[in-house]
Structures are given as C-alpha cells and as structure tokens.
C-alpha cells in the first residue's frame, strides 16, 4: 500500500470523515489533486462500502482548454464506470453583469451546482481535494487579512454545507506527495495555466512565500495542519464552555435585546469573554464578517472593562450597547420620539417607542387593565385637555407628590439612573398649557394618585419594560 494511502486512511479514521453506506460526490477539476482524490476513492470504495460519483464545473474562462478539461474528467469516469455530473457556467458574463471577485463568483456558482446534484441524487457528502499546502496558504493569508483566531483555524477537515457535509480527506498530505502518488498509479491529469499566474492572492503566497518557508523546513505544511487542528480542538472546547456560561450570564429580554451584569461577566477569563461576545454577535447578526470582527469584539471588551458611570457603543445595523453602571444592554435602536408635541387620543393606547400609555375615562377602563398595568388616577378638572407627549426640554421641572418645590427632570433622570443616551428622547406627558404631568414610566406629578377616590374620573396606564 502506498504511503499516502496509509496517511489518508489514518486521517479519515481519526477525523471520522466517512462511514459505511455514505454516498460521496467528488469535486474533480481534472487537476493533479482532484484526480489523485478520485483515484484513491475509486480503489477504496469497496473498503469503505460507499458509493462515489464525480461533479465537474466548466467555468468557461479558458475557452477550448476548459472544455477539454471537462471531456478529460468525463472520459476517466467512463473508464472507471463512475457516475459523472457536469455543467458549464458563463462566469465572465456573470462577472460583467454583477461585478465582484471572479474567484468568489466561481466558488459560489460551483457550490450551487454541487448542492443541486447532491439534493437531486441524494448524496450525503461532498469531497474536495484540499491538502496540507492549501492549509498553510490559508493560514498565511488569514494572518495578512484578519487578526482573529478564526482565520488561523484554516480549512476544516469537515464542515456543514447546507444540509450536507464537505470533507477533506487529503488535508494531512502535501501537494508533492499527491503528485508522486498519482504518478505511481500511472494516471494522467490536466494542468490549469491560471495556477501559474500571480493574479490571485493564493497564487502569490503559493509561488513567493511558501517556497521560502519550505527551504527553512520542508515539513512546514504538515506543521500548519497540526497547529490548525490544535487551535480547532481548543477553540471548540472553549466555545462549549462559553455556550454554557452564556445561558447563565446573558438574559434575553426579547428577540433583539440581551442584558448582562458586568460584575458577573468580569469574573470570567478573558478567553471566555471573547467567545461570549462571539456568541452574542451570532444571535444579533447573520453576517459572518460582523460576527468575527476583531475590532468590534475589542470595542465590546473595552465596554466590559469597567462598571463606572454610563457609556454607549454604536454597533452595526442600528444596534447599540448601553452600559449603565453594572449592566450592559444590547438592543436594536428604536426610532426617536418627535421633539414636537404628539397629541394623545383618549381611551386609546398610544405607542411611544419601547413603551405605550393609555389615558381614558375610568368608567370605560376594564378592571383587568387596572390589574395588569401600573396605573394612576386623576381628576379631569385638574388638567387642561388635550394632553400631549413631547421630548424633554432644558429647564423642565415637575412638582411631585408631597413636595413643596418642583424638581428638575434632569435631576430625576440622574437619581433614577436613566441611561444618558435615553434621556434626550424620554417621553414626557404634558397638558395643553405644557404643564408637566408625568415622566412616563418614571414619575407622575402631584395631580395623580395611586388610590382611587370619588373625585377621580380619569386613569393613566403605563405599559413599559423600561422603568415602572
């Protein structure tokens, strides 16, 4: 048995990449790597008790050459009686119409075809020929493009692909070993001339950086695979711990709102804090670039570093993190209230951002509402109708129950620890003369009472998660 076959069989077993009965779709371009992959599985299909087939995509970027690649792979499959699926995709036309990165377009279109074939013909796994040199290149590229641990994990031995799985059985062997293996079997392959060009980032690393590293240590590619695997194993374990701690530390208020106590969070090791942030971002966002942003993670860590005072941090896609002493709330920013007066209709709920109020005649108010919501009674003759809601103004004061002098609204905001970022648009209830009746969900003036009496014909109900 060839040395490469020993290595690949051991790696498949170690990573549990294949099980008996699997239907494998092998992605084959016709190059040395994918033809070696096809040869390996053709010879070991009975050993694994699996079915195999081949998928080939002609990107139509090299005219007759790429068409001949397709014919070459199809002929090999016919010789070996292997089912063959192929398509030709006009990548140049798509790029001209949509713009963007050609390599990214190729990958997107290629994997869409793979998905269609797998779904139609009930394949369980897609097999690609990524190898140890690819792993080294990916890790080097990650070092230059990003500064997060995620990139250094490189190419995964297996990963989810829609409802399927992609596996990389050759990840532990080098390109030289693959070439020698294919030569020993006497099989041919096609060479893609674009691989020799430095137009693409990966090719520049492949031609200019990797050879220098291999001069220092010919085993550097294999070392990269071991390091990536260790990072993956360590990170997986730490993420399991973080998932467990997240459910205990973070309170989900609603779909787009989470809160956490800083004093509890700061007890966690920094490594877990970083992963707790990644978990939080994964709940708030769908974009992987946002979730894995090192800069964003660092900014949130800085916010977590102190529990003094109040601070805010604007996050992508209209989210915000609000820190108020020992608590940080991550939430979607609500629309600001209008600074001009908004008239309140009686006997109807009025929505005010994250809260709502009801002002109506007590006789028409259902007793169940009085049981469900905080409420205050008042006499209709004590206020001037109509009533309005507006944002705070400089110098606003309110006369509270039991006090002889009015108190500044700004002082009440401070005393009640209303977040600084919310104060400018906190709803205030005023009458037709602009007399301040209530700081909604915080305080009411001396014209309101919690106890119903004969003089009270009106009621104020407050529905709010902000302050009660």
N, C-alpha and C positions, 0 to 999 in steps of 0.2 A: 504493500500500500504506500502511496506517495506521502511524503512528509506533510504536504499541505492538507491532504485528506485527513490525516491524523489530527492536525491542529483544528481544522474546521469541525470535524465530528465532536471533538472535545469541547469546542466553544458552543456548538449547538446544544450539547447536553448541559453545560454549565449554565447557559442563559435560558434553557428550556424554550427554545425557539420553535421547535416542531414537535408535533405529537402524531401518533398513528391515525390515519384517516384524513389528514389535512389535504385540502385542495390548494395547491400553490400556483400562483400566477407569477412567472418570472419575467421581470422587465429586462429586455435584451435589445441593445442598440446595434450589436454586431461587433463592438469593440472587444479588446482583449479581456477586460474584466468581466463583462456580461457573458461572453462566450465561454469563459472558464467556469463561471457560475452555472451556466446551462449544462456544460459537460459534467460537472460534479453531480448535479441533481439527476441527470439522466442515468448516471452509473449507480446512484444510491437510492433511486426511487423505490426499488423493491425492499431495500434495507429499512427504509423509514416507513414503508407501507403507505405511500402517499400517491396522489395524482399530481401531475405537473402540466402546465401549458405555458405558452410564451405570448407576451404582448410587445409589440414594436410600434413606435411612433416615428413617422417621417415628418420632420418639421419643415420640409420643403425650403430649406435655406441654402442648400448646396446643389440644387438642380438635379442633374442626372446622377451625381455621386450619391446623394442621399436616397434616391430611388433604387440605386444598385445595392445600398446597404439593406434596404427592405427585402429585396429579392434574395440576397445572401442569407439573411436570417430565416426567411421562409423556406429556402432550399434545405438548410440544416435541419429545420423542424420536420420537413417532409422525409428526409433521410432517416431520422430517428423516430418517425411516427408520433410526433408531439403536436398537439393542437396549437394552432397559430392564429393570433388575432392582431390585426394591424389597422392603421389609419394614416392618412396624410392630412396635415393641418397647415394651412397657409399662414404661418407665423408672421411673415413680412407684411402681409395685408392687415393682419390684426394689429401689428405694431404701428403701421401707418395710420390706422383709424383711431386707435386708443392711446398711442404713445406709451411711455413707461420703459421699463427694463426688459430687453429681449429675453434674457435668461429667465427672468421671473415669469414672463408670458409663456415661454416654452414649458417651464415646470408646471404652471397652472393648467395649461391645456393637456399636457401629458397625463397628469394625475386625474384629470376629469375623465379622460379616456379609460384609464385603468379602473377607475371607480365604476364606470358603466359596464365594462367587461366583467368585473368581479360580481357586480349585482346581478347581471343577466345570467351568468353561468355558475353562480353560487360558489365562487372561490372564497376561501377563508382568510388567506394571507397573500400579501404582495411581497415578492423577494427582490431586493436590489443588491448590486454588486459593490457597495461601498466597502472600502478596505482601510487598512491602518494608515496609509499615506493620506487618504481623504480625511481621516480623523485628525491627523497632525495639521493639515492645511486649515481645517475648520477651526481648530483651537487657536492657531496663529491669527487667522482672520478675526476671530472674536476679540483677541487682545487688542487689535488695532481699531476695531469698530465699536466696541462696547466695554464697559467696565463693571459688568455684573458676573456673578458666579455662573449664571445660567448658560452663557455662551461657552464657558470653559468645559461644560459637560459634553460639548461637541455632539457628534452623531450618536444617537441612542441605538443600542442593539435591537430594540423593538419599540414601536410606538403605535398609538392608535391612529387610524386613518379612516375617517368617517365611522362606519360601523365595522370596519375591518382592521387588520393589523399589518404593519410593514415590518419585515425582519431583515437583518443584515448579517448573514452567516459568515461573510468574509472579513468582518471588521478587525479580526485579530491578525490577518496576514497582510504582507506588503505587496505592492504592485509588482516588484521584481519576482517574488515568489509565485504570484499568479501567472505572470508571463512564462516562467520556467515550467510551471505545471501544465499550462496549455500546450507548450512546445513538446513536453514529454508525451502528451496524448496524441500528438500529431494532428491537432485541429488548427484550422485557419481562423483568421479574424479580419475585420475591416478597420482601417485607421482613419479617424476623423481629422482632416487637416486643421480644423479650427482649434484643436487641442494644442497646436504648436504656437498659436498666436498669444500675444500678451494683452489682448483687448479686455480680457476679463480678469477680475481680481484674483480668483482662484488660480488661474494660469500663471499670473505673476509670482505668486507665492510658490507655486509648483516648480517654476523654472529658475527663480532667482534666490529664494530663501531656503527652501527645503534642501537643495543640494549642499549648501554651506553647512547646515546642521548635520547632515549625514556624513560630511567629512569629519566632523568632530566625533560623531558617534553613529555608526551605521544602524543601530537599534533604536534611534530616536523615535521613529514612527510607532514601534511597539510600545515604547515607554509612554507615548502620548495616549495610547489606548488604555493602558493600565491606570494612568493618572485620571483620565476621564471617567473610568469605571469607579474608581475610588471616590471621586467627587460625587458621582451619581448616587452611589450607595450611601455616603454620608449625608448628602442633601435629602435623600428620600427618608432617612430615619429622622432627621431633624424636622422635616415637614410633617411627619406623623405626629411628633411631639407638639409642633405648633398648632396643628389642626385640633388636637385635644385641648390645648390651652386656650385657643381662640373661643371655643364654645363656652368657656368659663369666664373669660375676661371681657369679651365684647357682647354687649346687649343689642340685639336687633330691634330697633324701635318700629320701623316699617321697611318697605321694600328698598328704599334708597337712604336709609338712615341707621347708623350704628353709633353707639357711645361706649366709652371705656374710661375707667378710673386710672389716672396716671400713677397714683401711689401703688396700685397693684401691678400695673404694666412695667413700671421701672424695676420691679423685683426680678423680672425675667432676664436671662442672659441676653446680651446683645445679638447673638446669633439667632435666638428665637424671636426677638423683637423684629428683626429684619423680615423673617418669614411670616410673622403675624401681619406685617404690613402687606406683604405679597398676597396673603390670603384675603385680606380686606379689599385690596385693589381688584382682585379677581371677582369679588362679589359686586363691586361697583361698576366695573368696566368689562367690555368684551374684547377690547383691542389689546393684543399681547404686548405691543410696544409700550403702551401705557403701563400695563401691569408690571413689566420688567424694567421700567425706567429707573436707573440708578440715581439720577438727580432727584426725581420725585420721592423715592424711598429715603434719601438722605434728608430732604426737607422735612418729611414727616417725622423722622427720627429726631431731628433738632427740635421739633414741636413737642415731642415726648420728653425732652431732656429736663424740663422744669415745670413746676406746677404753680409758679408765682404769676399773679395777675391774669390778664386776658390777652389772647392773641388770635389771629385768624390766618388761614392759609388757603389761598385760592387754588383749587385743583382743576384738572382738565374737565371739559364737557360740563361746565357750570356746577360742579360740586365744590364744596367748601368744607374746611376743617375749622371748627371753632373751639378754642381752648379757653375755658373759664375755670381758673384755679385748678382743682384736682380732676376735672372732667374734660374730655375732648369728644366733641360730637362731629361725626362725618355725615353730611347731608347734602341733598340737592337744593340749590339756592331757589327760594321762592321768589315770585315776582314782587317787587317792591310796591308798597301801598302808594296811591297817589297822594301828593302833598296837599292838593286842594281838597275841600270838603266833599265827602261822599254821603249823600243823604240816606238815612235809614228808614226803610218801609216798616210800618208797624205790623205786628202779627205775622212776620216772615223771618226766616233765618237769613242772615247777611254774612257772607263768607269774606274773611279778612286775612288773606294769606294762609297761614297754618292754623288759624282759629276761625271761629264764627260766633256770632251773638244773635240773640233773639230778644226783641223788645216788643212787648204787647200788653194787651189788657189782661189783667189777672183772671177775669171771668171767662176768658176764652182759652186760657192756658190749661192744657191737660195736666192732671195731677201727676201722671207718670213722668212728665218732663221735669217737674219740681223734684222728683225723687232721683232722677238720673243726672241732672246737671247742677253745678253750683249756681245759686240764684240770689238776687237782691230785690227787695220790694221798694217802691217809692210812690209818692202821690203825684198825680198828673199835674196838679196845680203848682207843684214845687219847681217845675222846669218849664222852659219855653220851647214849644214844638215849632218846627220839626227838629229832629235830632240828627247829628252828623258824626262821621268818623273822619279824623284827619291825622296826619303825622305830627310829631312834637315840634314845637317852635321854641326858640330861645326865650327863656324867662317864664315858661309855663309853670303855673302853681296850682295846687289843689288843696281844698280845705277838707281834711279827713275827720272822721267821726271822733269826738272827744277832744279835738284840738281847737285852740282859740285863734291860731295863726295858720295861714296857708304854708304848705311845704313845697319846695321846689321839686318838680318832676325829675330833674337831673339827679337830685339827691336820693330820691326813691329808687331810681334805676341802680344807683351805686349800692344803696343799703340792701336791696333785694337781689343783688348780683345778676342783674340782667346783662347778658353779653353785650359788650361795647358795639359790636357790629350790628346788633339788632335794634339798638336804641333809636337810631335816626328814623326808623320806619315803624316803630311800635305804635299800634292803633290807640288813639285817644278818643273817647266819646265826649262830645260837646253838645250844648243846646243851641238854639237859634241865636243867642247872644254871645256865643263862643265861650260860655262858662264851662269849665272843665268838670265833667260829671264822673268820669272813670278813666283810669289807665287800665285798658281791657286786660282781664285775667290777672291783674296785679292788685289794684286798689280801687275803691269807689269813694265818692265824697260823702259829706255828712247828710246828704238828702236821701241816701239809701239805707236800708236796714235789712238784717238777716231774719228779723222776726216780723211776721205779717200782723198788721193791725187793721182796724176799721177804716183808717184814712188811706190805706194803700189800694190804689186801683190798677197799678202797673207793676210789671216784673221785668227784670233783666236776667237772661240766662246766658251762660258762657260755656262754650264747648272748645276746650283747648288742651293740647299736650305741652304747651309752653310753660305756663305758670297758672296755678289755681289758688 
